[in-house]
Amino acid sequence: MLRQFLGALGVLIALIPDRVVDVFEAIAVKNPEENTVHSWFGPLIRVEGVVITLAALRDDRLYAWLMNVTGIVGAVLLFVPQLYEQIAGALVYENPESVEWNEHLTDGVRVIGAVYVFLALLDRRRRNGV
């Protein structure tokens, strides 16, 4: 069931990458109107959606790899959430120094990290037949 959900999520991300960025900004950034998103970021999000969809719906090894990476990223988000702000700012925005993150972003990033680790562990158990 997780694979189908991820496949559907990947399709959604691939179809509306600009809306995904808008939602991200509404949740994470205090001053989105004062920041300019890199022009290549929307297409990058679209590619991410395609990769997630293909991994979830087609290939067991690619899906396993994706879930392993998800678990690793989740652990980083859980234990070093401030790193997310540094990486996301530089990845998403032309001038990352001007980004004002919402005050509860760190807590949200930790929760997302915990969910990623949990999902990766569930998938690992499934693959190991436990």
C-alpha positions in Angstrom: 0.0 0.0 0.0 2.9 2.4 0.7 4.2 1.8 -2.8 0.9 2.8 -4.3 0.7 5.9 -2.1 4.2 6.9 -3.1 3.4 6.3 -6.7 0.4 8.6 -6.6 2.4 11.2 -4.7 5.1 11.0 -7.3 2.5 11.6 -10.1 1.1 14.6 -8.2 4.5 16.1 -7.7 5.4 15.6 -11.3 2.2 17.2 -12.5 2.2 20.3 -10.3 5.7 21.1 -9.2 5.1 24.8 -8.9 2.1 24.2 -6.5 4.4 21.9 -4.5 6.8 24.8 -4.1 4.0 27.1 -3.1 2.8 24.7 -0.4 6.4 24.3 0.9 6.8 28.1 1.1 3.4 28.6 2.8 4.4 26.1 5.5 8.2 26.7 5.9 8.9 30.4 5.0 7.8 33.6 6.7 8.6 35.8 3.7 8.1 33.9 0.5 7.2 37.0 -1.5 10.6 38.4 -0.7 12.5 35.4 -2.1 13.1 34.2 -5.7 13.0 30.4 -6.3 15.7 29.2 -8.7 14.3 28.8 -12.2 15.5 25.2 -12.4 13.9 24.2 -9.1 10.4 23.4 -10.6 11.8 21.1 -13.2 14.0 19.4 -10.5 10.8 18.8 -8.5 9.1 17.3 -11.6 12.0 14.9 -12.1 11.8 13.9 -8.5 8.2 13.1 -8.9 8.9 11.0 -12.0 11.7 9.1 -10.2 9.4 8.4 -7.2 6.6 7.2 -9.4 8.9 4.9 -11.4 10.5 3.5 -8.3 7.2 2.9 -6.6 5.5 1.3 -9.5 8.1 -0.5 -11.5 11.4 -1.5 -10.0 12.0 -3.4 -6.7 15.7 -2.5 -6.6 15.1 1.2 -7.3 12.3 1.3 -4.8 14.5 -0.4 -2.1 17.2 2.2 -2.9 14.7 5.0 -2.6 13.5 3.8 0.7 17.0 3.4 2.0 17.8 6.9 1.0 14.5 8.1 2.6 15.6 6.5 5.9 19.0 8.1 5.8 17.6 11.5 4.9 15.0 11.0 7.7 17.7 10.3 10.2 19.5 13.5 9.3 16.3 15.5 9.5 15.4 14.0 12.8 18.8 14.5 14.5 20.2 17.6 12.6 17.1 19.6 11.5 19.1 22.9 11.2 21.0 21.3 8.3 17.8 21.2 6.4 17.4 24.9 6.5 20.9 25.4 5.2 20.5 22.9 2.4 17.0 23.8 1.5 17.7 27.6 1.4 20.6 27.2 -1.0 18.8 24.6 -3.1 15.5 26.4 -3.5 16.4 30.1 -3.4 18.6 32.4 -5.3 19.5 34.4 -2.2 19.2 31.9 0.7 20.4 34.5 3.3 17.2 36.5 2.9 14.9 33.5 3.7 13.2 33.8 7.1 12.1 30.3 8.2 8.9 29.9 10.2 9.6 29.4 13.9 8.1 25.9 14.1 10.0 24.6 11.1 12.6 22.7 13.2 9.9 20.8 15.0 8.2 20.0 11.7 11.4 18.8 10.1 12.0 16.5 13.0 8.5 15.0 12.7 9.0 14.5 9.0 12.4 12.9 9.7 10.8 10.5 12.2 8.1 9.5 9.7 10.7 8.9 7.0 12.8 6.7 9.3 9.6 4.8 10.4 8.5 4.2 6.7 12.0 3.1 5.7 12.1 0.7 8.6 8.7 -0.7 7.8 9.8 -1.3 4.2 13.0 -2.9 5.4 11.0 -5.3 7.5 8.8 -6.1 4.6 11.7 -6.8 2.3 13.3 -9.0 4.9 10.1 -11.0 5.4 9.6 -10.0 9.0 
